[in-house]
Amino acid sequence: QVQLVESGGGLVQAGGSLRLSCAASGGTFSSYALGWFRQAPGKEREFVAAINWSGGSTYYTDSVKGRFTVSRDNAKNTVYLQMNSLKPEDTAVYYCARGPPGRIGILTTTQEYPYWGQGTQVTVSS
């Protein structure tokens, strides 16, 4: 049974930083693509960042490029999202997601991820 548990969210002032973690269980962690998404109130869930099976390839939505960094530690079954220079518009619930078996590259749409965590709230005050 696949389980993803996010942590590290909270309240931060604009310009500050947070590091989100997502611990995974079930399956061979290093065999799967991983991603981060976010959902603000009244909006659809949107792609933030993705990382391939090895961590050697990453991809970001334009609004977070240069501010956010996605990484993974396959020995710890954990994926991270380092968020710097946070802005009020980054406020959302952040979700990590795991790709299906056989998909090890970069995945950027919600439909490509069958497994999701419960989310962690990030609030950036101005």
N, C-alpha and C positions, 0 to 999 in steps of 0.2 A: 504494500500500500504506500503510495507516494504521499509524502507530507512536506509542506513548505511552511516555515515559520519565520516571519519577518520581525525585526526588532531595530531599535535605534531612532525611531521617530521622536518628535517632540516639538516644542515651541522655541523658535530662535529669531533673533532680530535680523533684519535685512543686512546682507553682507556677511553673515555668519556661516558656519559650516555644520554639517551633520554627516554621520556615516551610518548608512543602513546596512544591516546584515540580513541574510536569509539562509537559514540552516535547512538542509534537505535530508530526507530519509526515504528509503525505498528505491531500489534500482541502483545501478552503477553510476554514481554522480558524474564521473568524468566522461560518460558516453552521451551526454545530452547538452543541447544548446539551452541557454538561460537568458531571461530578459527581465527588465524592469518596466513597469507601466505606472501610470498615475491617473487618478480620477478626482476632479474637483467637483464641488456641489453643482448639480444641474448640468453637468457636462458628461460627454462620453469618455470612457476609458481611453487613454492615449499612450502611445509608445514613447518610452524615454531612452532606453539603452538596451543593447544586446551584446552577448559575448558567445563566442563559439566554444566547442567542447574543450579545447586546450587552453583557452585564454589568449591565444595568439592573434585573434581578430575581434575587434569591437566596432560598434556602430552606435551613433547617437542621433537623436532628433536635433534639428538645427538650434532650437531654443536653449539647449543645455551644453552644446559643444564648447569646450574650453573651460567649463565650470564643473561638470560632473565627470567622474571616472568610474567605470564598471570594471571589476576584477573578480577573480575566483580563486579559491584555494581548494583544489580537488582532494587534497589530503584531509581537509577538515569538512568536506562536503558543504562548503559555504560560498555564497556569492555576495559581493559587496557593492554598494553604490556610495562613493564619496561625493558629497555635494558641497561645493564651495561657492562663495559669492551669491548666496541665496537671495532670491527676490520674492516679494509678496505673491507674485503670480506663480511661484513654485508650490504654493499651498495646495495640498491635495492628500488623498490617501494613496500611498505608494504600495504597489503589489509586485512581488516577484513571481516569475512563471517559469515552468520547465517544459521544454519541447518533448515531442514524442520520440519513441525509439526510432533510430535510423536517421534522425534529423540532427546533424551535428554542427551545421553552419549557423549563419546569422538569420534569425527569424524576427520579423518586425510587426506582425499583425496579431491581434488577439485571437483570431481564428486558428493560428498555427500553434498555439500553446494549449494543451489539454489540461495542464495541472497548474493550480494557482494557490498562493498563500492567502491568508485572511486579511492582509493589509496592515499598514502602520501609518498613523496620521503624522503629517508634517505641516506645521503651521509657521509661516514666516510673517512677522509683524513689521510694519513700516516705521 
